C-alpha cells in the first residue's frame, strides 16, 4: 500500500514537472502551431524521432524526457515512433509503450489544430472552473483527450497553469487566459477558429 501511494505521488510529481517544462517551452516559442496539423508518420517525422533519440540516449533516465521532446516536436507519440525509441534506448517496445500509455500527458493520436488546456486545480475550482469545464465539453462535444469534430480543438486537463490569482485559467497552445467564464470561453474559441 505504501509503495503504491509512493509510486502515485512520484508519478504525479513527474507529471507536474513535465507540464511546467512544457509551459516554459511554449513561453519561449519553442513549439509551433504547425505541429498539430501532422497526423501521418512520414520520413520527416522518423528523422525527428531518430535525431531526438540520439540526443537523449546518452543521458541518465532518458525515456521520459525523450518522449516529452517527441511530443513537443510532433504533437503526439506516433505508434511508429515506439520501436525506434525502444531500439535507441535499448529497451523493449513494451517498456516504452507502457510509459506512453501510463501518463495521460502523452498523446497517442494527433491532436486537433489547437490544444485547449483547462485548469482543474484547487484555486481555479474555487473560482467555479467546473462551469467553464462543463461548458467547454458541451460546446465542443468532447470529453478530455477528445478532438472536436471540426478538428480544431483537443481538450486536455491541466493541474495549475501558474495563473492561480486569475482563475479559472485556460491555455490554448501558448496563450494563457484568466477569469474564463463560459461566455468568455465561447468568445475565445470563436477567435481561435478564425486563426490560420
Ligand atoms: S490553480 Fe488554476 S492556474 Fe493555478
py3Dmol code that shows the C-alpha trace and the ligand (Angstrom):
import py3Dmol

protein = """\
ATOM      1  CA  UNK A   1       0.000   0.000   0.000  1.00  0.00           C
ATOM      2  CA  UNK A   2       2.760   2.403   0.965  1.00  0.00           C
ATOM      3  CA  UNK A   3       4.714   1.563  -2.173  1.00  0.00           C
ATOM      4  CA  UNK A   4       1.644   2.152  -4.329  1.00  0.00           C
ATOM      5  CA  UNK A   5       0.991   5.526  -2.695  1.00  0.00           C
ATOM      6  CA  UNK A   6       4.619   6.495  -3.135  1.00  0.00           C
ATOM      7  CA  UNK A   7       4.544   5.486  -6.776  1.00  0.00           C
ATOM      8  CA  UNK A   8       1.390   7.506  -7.392  1.00  0.00           C
ATOM      9  CA  UNK A   9       2.922  10.507  -5.656  1.00  0.00           C
ATOM     10  CA  UNK A  10       6.147  10.292  -7.648  1.00  0.00           C
ATOM     11  CA  UNK A  11       4.190   9.869 -10.886  1.00  0.00           C
ATOM     12  CA  UNK A  12       2.190  12.981 -10.040  1.00  0.00           C
ATOM     13  CA  UNK A  13       5.354  14.961  -9.380  1.00  0.00           C
ATOM     14  CA  UNK A  14       6.825  13.871 -12.711  1.00  0.00           C
ATOM     15  CA  UNK A  15       3.608  14.807 -14.467  1.00  0.00           C
ATOM     16  CA  UNK A  16       3.557  18.291 -12.945  1.00  0.00           C
ATOM     17  CA  UNK A  17       7.197  18.831 -13.805  1.00  0.00           C
ATOM     18  CA  UNK A  18       6.520  17.848 -17.399  1.00  0.00           C
ATOM     19  CA  UNK A  19       3.602  20.278 -17.587  1.00  0.00           C
ATOM     20  CA  UNK A  20       5.745  23.061 -16.156  1.00  0.00           C
ATOM     21  CA  UNK A  21       8.521  22.293 -18.628  1.00  0.00           C
ATOM     22  CA  UNK A  22       6.058  22.303 -21.492  1.00  0.00           C
ATOM     23  CA  UNK A  23       4.743  25.689 -20.426  1.00  0.00           C
ATOM     24  CA  UNK A  24       8.271  27.060 -20.372  1.00  0.00           C
ATOM     25  CA  UNK A  25       8.865  25.803 -23.899  1.00  0.00           C
ATOM     26  CA  UNK A  26       5.596  27.328 -25.026  1.00  0.00           C
ATOM     27  CA  UNK A  27       6.516  30.637 -23.461  1.00  0.00           C
ATOM     28  CA  UNK A  28       9.805  30.629 -25.300  1.00  0.00           C
ATOM     29  CA  UNK A  29       8.130  29.876 -28.593  1.00  0.00           C
ATOM     30  CA  UNK A  30       9.786  26.501 -28.993  1.00  0.00           C
ATOM     31  CA  UNK A  31       6.559  24.974 -30.213  1.00  0.00           C
ATOM     32  CA  UNK A  32       4.788  25.882 -33.385  1.00  0.00           C
ATOM     33  CA  UNK A  33       1.140  25.596 -34.293  1.00  0.00           C
ATOM     34  CA  UNK A  34       2.044  23.513 -37.342  1.00  0.00           C
ATOM     35  CA  UNK A  35       2.861  20.535 -35.168  1.00  0.00           C
ATOM     36  CA  UNK A  36      -0.858  19.984 -34.646  1.00  0.00           C
ATOM     37  CA  UNK A  37      -1.541  19.520 -38.321  1.00  0.00           C
ATOM     38  CA  UNK A  38       0.714  16.499 -38.666  1.00  0.00           C
ATOM     39  CA  UNK A  39      -1.061  13.180 -38.462  1.00  0.00           C
ATOM     40  CA  UNK A  40       0.800  10.777 -40.766  1.00  0.00           C
ATOM     41  CA  UNK A  41       4.131   9.303 -39.757  1.00  0.00           C
ATOM     42  CA  UNK A  42       6.410  10.259 -42.594  1.00  0.00           C
ATOM     43  CA  UNK A  43      10.132  10.344 -43.244  1.00  0.00           C
ATOM     44  CA  UNK A  44      10.483  13.800 -41.725  1.00  0.00           C
ATOM     45  CA  UNK A  45       8.887  12.625 -38.509  1.00  0.00           C
ATOM     46  CA  UNK A  46      11.000   9.461 -38.487  1.00  0.00           C
ATOM     47  CA  UNK A  47      14.129  11.563 -38.805  1.00  0.00           C
ATOM     48  CA  UNK A  48      12.955  13.831 -35.997  1.00  0.00           C
ATOM     49  CA  UNK A  49      12.370  10.842 -33.703  1.00  0.00           C
ATOM     50  CA  UNK A  50      15.768   9.381 -34.569  1.00  0.00           C
ATOM     51  CA  UNK A  51      17.561  12.687 -34.030  1.00  0.00           C
ATOM     52  CA  UNK A  52      15.894  13.199 -30.660  1.00  0.00           C
ATOM     53  CA  UNK A  53      16.589   9.602 -29.664  1.00  0.00           C
ATOM     54  CA  UNK A  54      20.263  10.055 -30.461  1.00  0.00           C
ATOM     55  CA  UNK A  55      20.336  13.274 -28.446  1.00  0.00           C
ATOM     56  CA  UNK A  56      18.760  11.757 -25.333  1.00  0.00           C
ATOM     57  CA  UNK A  57      20.215   8.248 -25.475  1.00  0.00           C
ATOM     58  CA  UNK A  58      23.313   9.201 -23.523  1.00  0.00           C
ATOM     59  CA  UNK A  59      21.671  10.874 -20.544  1.00  0.00           C
ATOM     60  CA  UNK A  60      20.538   9.147 -17.346  1.00  0.00           C
ATOM     61  CA  UNK A  61      16.846   8.268 -17.339  1.00  0.00           C
ATOM     62  CA  UNK A  62      16.325   9.265 -20.965  1.00  0.00           C
ATOM     63  CA  UNK A  63      12.889   7.815 -21.676  1.00  0.00           C
ATOM     64  CA  UNK A  64      10.582  10.436 -20.154  1.00  0.00           C
ATOM     65  CA  UNK A  65      12.459  13.487 -21.437  1.00  0.00           C
ATOM     66  CA  UNK A  66      12.771  11.861 -24.864  1.00  0.00           C
ATOM     67  CA  UNK A  67       9.056  11.116 -25.043  1.00  0.00           C
ATOM     68  CA  UNK A  68       8.296  14.656 -23.988  1.00  0.00           C
ATOM     69  CA  UNK A  69      10.631  16.011 -26.665  1.00  0.00           C
ATOM     70  CA  UNK A  70       9.000  13.816 -29.316  1.00  0.00           C
ATOM     71  CA  UNK A  71       5.559  15.063 -28.307  1.00  0.00           C
ATOM     72  CA  UNK A  72       6.769  18.651 -28.323  1.00  0.00           C
ATOM     73  CA  UNK A  73       8.094  18.136 -31.826  1.00  0.00           C
ATOM     74  CA  UNK A  74       5.293  16.062 -33.371  1.00  0.00           C
ATOM     75  CA  UNK A  75       2.325  16.918 -31.175  1.00  0.00           C
ATOM     76  CA  UNK A  76       1.904  13.287 -30.061  1.00  0.00           C
ATOM     77  CA  UNK A  77       3.762   9.980 -29.800  1.00  0.00           C
ATOM     78  CA  UNK A  78       3.062   8.063 -33.014  1.00  0.00           C
ATOM     79  CA  UNK A  79       2.929   4.294 -32.621  1.00  0.00           C
ATOM     80  CA  UNK A  80       5.621   4.070 -35.303  1.00  0.00           C
ATOM     81  CA  UNK A  81       7.969   6.013 -33.038  1.00  0.00           C
ATOM     82  CA  UNK A  82       7.864   3.436 -30.264  1.00  0.00           C
ATOM     83  CA  UNK A  83      10.101   0.756 -31.855  1.00  0.00           C
ATOM     84  CA  UNK A  84      12.586   3.418 -32.933  1.00  0.00           C
ATOM     85  CA  UNK A  85      12.759   4.823 -29.411  1.00  0.00           C
ATOM     86  CA  UNK A  86      12.982   1.347 -27.901  1.00  0.00           C
ATOM     87  CA  UNK A  87      15.896   0.428 -30.122  1.00  0.00           C
ATOM     88  CA  UNK A  88      17.728   3.695 -29.471  1.00  0.00           C
ATOM     89  CA  UNK A  89      17.400   3.323 -25.692  1.00  0.00           C
ATOM     90  CA  UNK A  90      17.932  -0.438 -25.656  1.00  0.00           C
ATOM     91  CA  UNK A  91      14.512  -1.010 -24.149  1.00  0.00           C
ATOM     92  CA  UNK A  92      11.678  -3.294 -25.148  1.00  0.00           C
ATOM     93  CA  UNK A  93       8.758  -1.891 -27.097  1.00  0.00           C
ATOM     94  CA  UNK A  94       6.507  -2.918 -24.221  1.00  0.00           C
ATOM     95  CA  UNK A  95       8.539  -0.804 -21.803  1.00  0.00           C
ATOM     96  CA  UNK A  96       8.248   2.270 -23.990  1.00  0.00           C
ATOM     97  CA  UNK A  97       4.578   1.721 -24.712  1.00  0.00           C
ATOM     98  CA  UNK A  98       3.933   1.114 -21.018  1.00  0.00           C
ATOM     99  CA  UNK A  99       5.236   4.576 -20.149  1.00  0.00           C
ATOM    100  CA  UNK A 100       3.394   6.256 -23.030  1.00  0.00           C
ATOM    101  CA  UNK A 101       0.104   4.664 -22.037  1.00  0.00           C
ATOM    102  CA  UNK A 102       0.608   5.232 -18.290  1.00  0.00           C
ATOM    103  CA  UNK A 103       0.835   9.007 -18.448  1.00  0.00           C
ATOM    104  CA  UNK A 104      -2.206  10.893 -19.711  1.00  0.00           C
ATOM    105  CA  UNK A 105       0.219  13.642 -20.599  1.00  0.00           C
ATOM    106  CA  UNK A 106       1.343  11.676 -23.638  1.00  0.00           C
ATOM    107  CA  UNK A 107      -0.983  11.736 -26.606  1.00  0.00           C
ATOM    108  CA  UNK A 108      -1.134   8.653 -28.770  1.00  0.00           C
ATOM    109  CA  UNK A 109      -3.069  10.355 -31.551  1.00  0.00           C
ATOM    110  CA  UNK A 110      -2.558  13.569 -33.424  1.00  0.00           C
ATOM    111  CA  UNK A 111      -4.306  16.431 -31.640  1.00  0.00           C
ATOM    112  CA  UNK A 112      -6.565  18.975 -33.235  1.00  0.00           C
ATOM    113  CA  UNK A 113      -5.171  22.188 -34.614  1.00  0.00           C
ATOM    114  CA  UNK A 114      -5.204  23.772 -31.165  1.00  0.00           C
ATOM    115  CA  UNK A 115      -4.871  22.230 -27.707  1.00  0.00           C
ATOM    116  CA  UNK A 116      -7.165  23.677 -25.052  1.00  0.00           C
ATOM    117  CA  UNK A 117      -5.989  23.069 -21.501  1.00  0.00           C
ATOM    118  CA  UNK A 118      -8.480  23.669 -18.714  1.00  0.00           C
ATOM    119  CA  UNK A 119      -7.086  24.070 -15.215  1.00  0.00           C
ATOM    120  CA  UNK A 120      -8.695  21.692 -12.741  1.00  0.00           C
ATOM    121  CA  UNK A 121      -6.559  22.540  -9.722  1.00  0.00           C
ATOM    122  CA  UNK A 122      -7.880  23.897  -6.447  1.00  0.00           C
ATOM    123  CA  UNK A 123      -7.553  27.664  -6.928  1.00  0.00           C
ATOM    124  CA  UNK A 124      -9.431  27.537 -10.204  1.00  0.00           C
ATOM    125  CA  UNK A 125     -12.020  25.190  -8.768  1.00  0.00           C
ATOM    126  CA  UNK A 126     -12.647  27.776  -6.050  1.00  0.00           C
ATOM    127  CA  UNK A 127     -13.470  30.228  -8.851  1.00  0.00           C
ATOM    128  CA  UNK A 128     -16.073  27.900 -10.347  1.00  0.00           C
ATOM    129  CA  UNK A 129     -13.916  26.379 -13.059  1.00  0.00           C
ATOM    130  CA  UNK A 130     -16.332  23.454 -13.148  1.00  0.00           C
ATOM    131  CA  UNK A 131     -18.906  25.539 -15.008  1.00  0.00           C
ATOM    132  CA  UNK A 132     -16.308  26.544 -17.604  1.00  0.00           C
ATOM    133  CA  UNK A 133     -15.197  22.926 -17.855  1.00  0.00           C
ATOM    134  CA  UNK A 134     -18.742  21.641 -18.337  1.00  0.00           C
ATOM    135  CA  UNK A 135     -19.422  24.319 -20.933  1.00  0.00           C
ATOM    136  CA  UNK A 136     -16.228  23.511 -22.837  1.00  0.00           C
ATOM    137  CA  UNK A 137     -17.090  19.834 -23.010  1.00  0.00           C
ATOM    138  CA  UNK A 138     -20.640  20.575 -24.046  1.00  0.00           C
ATOM    139  CA  UNK A 139     -19.901  23.206 -26.671  1.00  0.00           C
ATOM    140  CA  UNK A 140     -17.024  21.240 -28.216  1.00  0.00           C
ATOM    141  CA  UNK A 141     -18.933  17.960 -27.948  1.00  0.00           C
ATOM    142  CA  UNK A 142     -15.969  16.120 -26.450  1.00  0.00           C
ATOM    143  CA  UNK A 143     -14.504  14.950 -23.166  1.00  0.00           C
ATOM    144  CA  UNK A 144     -10.872  15.242 -22.095  1.00  0.00           C
ATOM    145  CA  UNK A 145      -8.393  13.881 -24.657  1.00  0.00           C
ATOM    146  CA  UNK A 146     -11.019  14.233 -27.360  1.00  0.00           C
ATOM    147  CA  UNK A 147     -10.859  16.359 -30.502  1.00  0.00           C
ATOM    148  CA  UNK A 148     -13.765  18.403 -31.796  1.00  0.00           C
ATOM    149  CA  UNK A 149     -15.463  17.138 -34.940  1.00  0.00           C
ATOM    150  CA  UNK A 150     -14.076  20.028 -36.982  1.00  0.00           C
ATOM    151  CA  UNK A 151     -10.530  19.080 -35.933  1.00  0.00           C
ATOM    152  CA  UNK A 152      -9.928  22.493 -34.407  1.00  0.00           C
ATOM    153  CA  UNK A 153      -9.594  21.735 -30.705  1.00  0.00           C
ATOM    154  CA  UNK A 154      -8.273  18.969 -28.486  1.00  0.00           C
ATOM    155  CA  UNK A 155      -9.392  19.277 -24.879  1.00  0.00           C
ATOM    156  CA  UNK A 156      -6.996  18.469 -22.056  1.00  0.00           C
ATOM    157  CA  UNK A 157      -6.949  18.900 -18.301  1.00  0.00           C
ATOM    158  CA  UNK A 158      -4.178  20.819 -16.575  1.00  0.00           C
ATOM    159  CA  UNK A 159      -3.360  20.922 -12.899  1.00  0.00           C
ATOM    160  CA  UNK A 160      -2.273  24.517 -12.390  1.00  0.00           C
ATOM    161  CA  UNK A 161      -1.262  26.786 -15.228  1.00  0.00           C
ATOM    162  CA  UNK A 162       0.586  29.180 -12.935  1.00  0.00           C
ATOM    163  CA  UNK A 163      -2.222  31.722 -13.081  1.00  0.00           C
ATOM    164  CA  UNK A 164      -3.958  30.927  -9.809  1.00  0.00           C
ATOM    165  CA  UNK A 165      -4.821  34.518  -8.897  1.00  0.00           C
ATOM    166  CA  UNK A 166      -6.897  34.921 -12.044  1.00  0.00           C
ATOM    167  CA  UNK A 167      -8.775  31.642 -12.307  1.00  0.00           C
ATOM    168  CA  UNK A 168     -10.500  29.943 -13.913  1.00  0.00           C
ATOM    169  CA  UNK A 169      -7.471  29.590 -16.172  1.00  0.00           C
ATOM    170  CA  UNK A 170      -7.337  28.213 -19.700  1.00  0.00           C
ATOM    171  CA  UNK A 171      -4.377  27.825 -22.019  1.00  0.00           C
ATOM    172  CA  UNK A 172      -4.775  27.445 -25.769  1.00  0.00           C
ATOM    173  CA  UNK A 173      -1.487  26.432 -27.379  1.00  0.00           C
ATOM    174  CA  UNK A 174       0.858  29.095 -25.999  1.00  0.00           C
ATOM    175  CA  UNK A 175      -1.748  31.643 -24.950  1.00  0.00           C
ATOM    176  CA  UNK A 176      -2.901  31.842 -21.342  1.00  0.00           C
ATOM    177  CA  UNK A 177      -6.297  33.247 -20.360  1.00  0.00           C
ATOM    178  CA  UNK A 178      -7.608  34.128 -16.903  1.00  0.00           C
ATOM    179  CA  UNK A 179     -11.074  34.605 -15.454  1.00  0.00           C
ATOM    180  CA  UNK A 180     -12.561  32.436 -18.171  1.00  0.00           C
ATOM    181  CA  UNK A 181     -16.299  32.205 -17.741  1.00  0.00           C
ATOM    182  CA  UNK A 182     -18.379  30.026 -20.084  1.00  0.00           C
ATOM    183  CA  UNK A 183     -19.353  33.126 -22.046  1.00  0.00           C
ATOM    184  CA  UNK A 184     -15.760  34.286 -22.349  1.00  0.00           C
ATOM    185  CA  UNK A 185     -14.665  30.825 -23.418  1.00  0.00           C
ATOM    186  CA  UNK A 186     -17.112  30.983 -26.322  1.00  0.00           C
ATOM    187  CA  UNK A 187     -15.567  34.282 -27.425  1.00  0.00           C
ATOM    188  CA  UNK A 188     -12.033  32.929 -27.104  1.00  0.00           C
ATOM    189  CA  UNK A 189     -12.780  29.763 -29.055  1.00  0.00           C
ATOM    190  CA  UNK A 190     -14.550  31.772 -31.750  1.00  0.00           C
ATOM    191  CA  UNK A 191     -11.422  33.896 -32.069  1.00  0.00           C
ATOM    192  CA  UNK A 192      -9.165  30.852 -32.368  1.00  0.00           C
ATOM    193  CA  UNK A 193     -11.431  29.331 -35.007  1.00  0.00           C
ATOM    194  CA  UNK A 194     -10.711  32.291 -37.262  1.00  0.00           C
ATOM    195  CA  UNK A 195      -6.921  31.917 -36.965  1.00  0.00           C
ATOM    196  CA  UNK A 196      -4.982  30.353 -39.805  1.00  0.00           C
TER     197      UNK A 196
END
"""
ligand_1 = """\
4
LIG
S -4.947 26.513 -9.879
Fe -5.545 27.059 -11.871
S -3.880 28.252 -12.555
Fe -3.230 27.561 -10.615
"""
view = py3Dmol.view(width=600, height=400)
view.addModel(protein, "pdb")
view.setStyle({"model": 0}, {"cartoon": {"style": "trace"}})
view.addModel(ligand_1, "xyz")
view.setStyle({"model": 1}, {"stick": {}})
view.zoomTo()
view.show()
